Amino acid sequence: MNLTFRQLKIFEVVARRLSYTRAAEELHLSQPAVSMQIKQLEENVGLPLFEQLGRKIYLTEAGQEMYHYSRSIAQQVEEAEEVLEQLKGLSAGRLEITVATTANAFATRMLSRFSRKYEGSTVSLDVTNREHLLRQLAENEKDIAIMGRPPEDADLVIEPFAENPLVVVAAPDHPLVGQQPIPLYTLQQQTFVVRELGSGTRTAMQRFFAEHNLSITSSMEMNENEAIKQAVQAGMGLGIVSRHTIELELETKRLLILDVEDFPIMRHWYLVHRKEKRLSPITRAFKDFVLSEGRNLISQLP
């Protein structure tokens, strides 16, 4: 076979996105250019790699095999690039980091402090939900992640670096504001705005109430912390969020923390990366920075 790396790269993106249009957008190419490269690759292989059913495309058996090898080759090229970056040193390093939405409030401060310390480095930050973050790690798209509850995965290195308290928040005019302390069972009479199923905050909340033999009522489910805060401010119910995500709302008194018995729910923030990942010098420097200074930086939040 007379294959080119360009063909394999384009094929890998089309196979991952299962769409010529979305692949063309990611690669910054025209759709005809992508289609032509795939056609040439199929001619070189001698087998169809995709089949179209209706308006959707699917990998053939040969396509699935080719996708496996194209991913492996792409990861080896990425590793080679990282090794070469190591030879350049920290001043020319690039850090690819993904952060859970709940950690964005303090992660940007950390990166600002880190970037001042390593001025020649380049940092790429992606703020996303838990599901997408884990997919990025699984597909080796990011160097390192900051998140709450990590999965129990033997292929990941997981290191806690700071506490992450979950608190009950309410609008300033909520009837429970000012009561001290609020009995935990009182929350059964309240309505909550909650995160989506599978989120770390939702899981911790459910486990906490189950351990106390309590059940709560939810009026709305949202997949972003920002939406939860806005809904609570609008009086749609109480919320349970990380204390580190409501700095601005507390300063402006748009949200208040309720003094509820047995709260906060204490969790942790974690640094996570793949076990077999060869960390570049800039990634190792960031990891050391967070493990040594992360707790203090978070404690400085108002």
N, C-alpha and C positions, 0 to 999 in steps of 0.2 A: 504493500500500500504506500502511496505517495501522499502522505498527509502533511498539512502545515499546522503549526501551533495556532495560527489565526483561526483556521477552520475549527479546531478543537475548542478554542475559547468561545467562539460564537455558538458552536453546538452546545456547549455546557450551559450557556445562559438560556438558550431556547429550551433545552431539556428541563432546566430548573423552573422556568416561568411558564412552560407549555403555551407559549404565545409568541408569534413572530413580532407582533406589534410591541408588546412589553419588552421583549428582548432588544428590539431596535432602539427603544427609548433608553434602556439601561446602557447600551453600548454606544449611544450617540451616532447611530447609523440609520440609513434609510431602510425601510422594510424590504424593498427589492434587493438591496445589497446583502441583507441577512439571508433572504431566501436563496440567492445565487450561491452563497458560500455553502449553505446546507446541501443544495443540489450537487455542487462539485464534490462535497465530502461523500455523499451517498454514491456518486459515480465511482469515486476512488475505492470505497469500501466494497461496492458491488451488491449492496443490500439496502432496502429502505430503512431509514432510522425513525421515521415518523409515519403515522397514518392519520388521516382526517376523517372524523365521524361527525357529520353535521358541520357546525362552525368551530368545533374544538379539535385540537390535535393531541395525539397520544404517542408515547414511545412504543416502538415495536420491540420484540425480544432482542434484536440486534441493537436497537437504540438504547435499551436498558444496559446492555453490556458496555456499549461505548460510553454511556454516561458515567458508569463506575470508573472506567479508566481515565476519562477526561477530568473527573474530579481529582483523582490521584495525581495526575500530571500537574494540574493547576496548583495543588497544595505543595508539590515539590518545587515548583517555580517560585511560589511565595516564600518558601523556606530559603531558597537560594538568594532571593532578594533580601531577606532578613539578615542572612549571614554577611552579605556584602555591605548592608547598612551598618552592621556591627563594626566592620573594618573602618568605617567613616567616623565612628565614635558618637557620643551623645549630641554633639553640636548639630549633627545633620539628621538625627533620628526622627522617626514619625511614629506617633502613638495613636492606635485605633482603639477607642474605648466606647463601650455601650453601657448605658446607665438606666436603671428602672425609673419610671416617671416619678415615683415617690422619693427618689434620692436626688432629683435634679436640683432642689433648692440649695443643698450644700455641696454637691459634686462640682458645680460650676465655680464655687469659691475655691475649692481644692485645686482645680485645674488652673485657675488664675494664679494662685500662689506657686504652683508647680512650674507653670510657664515662665514666671519671673525668675525662678531659680535656674531653669534651663532655657535660656532665651533663644538659642538656635534651633530648638526642637519644634516640630509641627504636631499639633494635637487635633484629632478628628473626633468629635463627640456626637454620639447618637443617643437621643433620649427616647425610649420606647417602652412598650408594655412587656410584661413578664414572658408571655408566649413568644414574641418576636425576639426578645433578648436571648432566650434559650436556643432558639433556632439559629441565631447568629453564632453562638458559641459552638453549636453542634456542627455547623458548616464551616467553621474556622474563618469566619468573616471578620472577627474582631480579636484584638489581642487580649483584652481583659474586660471584666464587667464589675459593676457595683450594683448590688441588689439586696433585697431583704431575704426572706426564706429561700435558701437554695435547694435544688433537688438533691435527692440521695443518689448521686451518680458517681460510680467508682472511677470514671474517666475525667473527673473534675478535681482541681485543687481548690479547696474552699477555706478561707481564712477570715474569721471575724475581726473587726477593727474598732467597732464602737457600738454602744447601746442604741436601740431604736424604740423609744416608748410610744405606744399607741394610746391616744387619749380620746375621750368623748367630747365632742364640740357641739355648740348650739348657737343659734342666733341670739343677739343681746336681749331681745324681748321674750325669750322662751320662759315659761313658768318655772322651770327648774333652776334658772340662773339665780345665784345668791344663796341657795340652800347648801348647808355644810354640816356634816357630809350627807350625800345622797345615798340611801340604801340601794344596794345592787338590784334587789328585786323590783324596785321602782321602774327600772328600764323596761320591764315586760309591758308596762302600760304605755310605752312610747313607740313612735314610729321612726324607723331608721332609713336613711339613704345609704346604700351599700355598694361596694365594689363588685365587679363581675365574678362569677364562679371561677375558681382556679387562681385568683390573685392571692398574693401572700397575705395581704391585710384581711381579706375575706376569710381565708383559711384560719388565721390566728383568731379572729373574732368568733368564728363558729366553734373552734376548739375551746375557747375560754368559756363561752356560755354553756356548752355541753358539760364541761367539768363542774359548773356551778348549778347544773340541772335547771337551767333557765332557757326560755325560748323568747325570741323577739320578733316583731313584725317589721317587714320592710315594705316601703311604699314605692321604691324605685331602685333600679340597678344601673350602675354607670361604670364605664371602663376607664375613666380618668379621674384622678384626684381633684383636678381643677373643677370638674363638673360637680363632684360631691360637695366641695366647699361652696360653690355658688348656690346649689340646691338648699343647703343648710342655711345659708344667709337669707334665702328667700322664704324660710319658714316651712319647708317641706318635710322636715324631720330632723332628728339628730344624726350625727355622723361619727364614725370612728376612723381616725386618720393618724398618721405619724406626726408626732410633735414637731418634727423638723420640716414639715411641709406647710406650716401655717404661720410662719414668722411675720409676714406682712399683715395678715388678717388680725393677728393678736395686737400688733403695734397700732393698727387703725381701729381696733375694737369692733371689727365687722364680725368676728367670731370670738367666742369665749370658751375656755375649757371648764367643764363641769367637774366638781369635786365628788366623784363617785367612788364608793368603797371598792377596794381591790384593784383600782386603776392607778397608774397606767398598766397596760399589758406590756411587759418588757420583752422586746425582741432584740435582734442585732442586725447591723449592717455587715455585709460580707464582700470581700474581694474574691472573684471567681475567674479561673482560666482553665483551659484544657490541660490535662496532666502531661500529655506528650508535646505540648506547645513549647517550642524553643523561643524563650523570651529574649527580645532584643535588649541591648543596653538601656534604651530609653524606657522600655516597658518594665525592666527590673528596677530602674531608678524610681519610676512611678509607684510600683508596688512597695518598695522600701519606704518611700515618702508617706504613703497612706498608712502603712502599718505603724510607722513611728509617730506621725503627726496628725493622723486623721481624727483620733479621739479628741485631741485638744482643739482642732479647728471646729469640730461640731459643737463642742462645749461653749465656744465663743458666740454661738447664735443667741440673739436676744431671747 
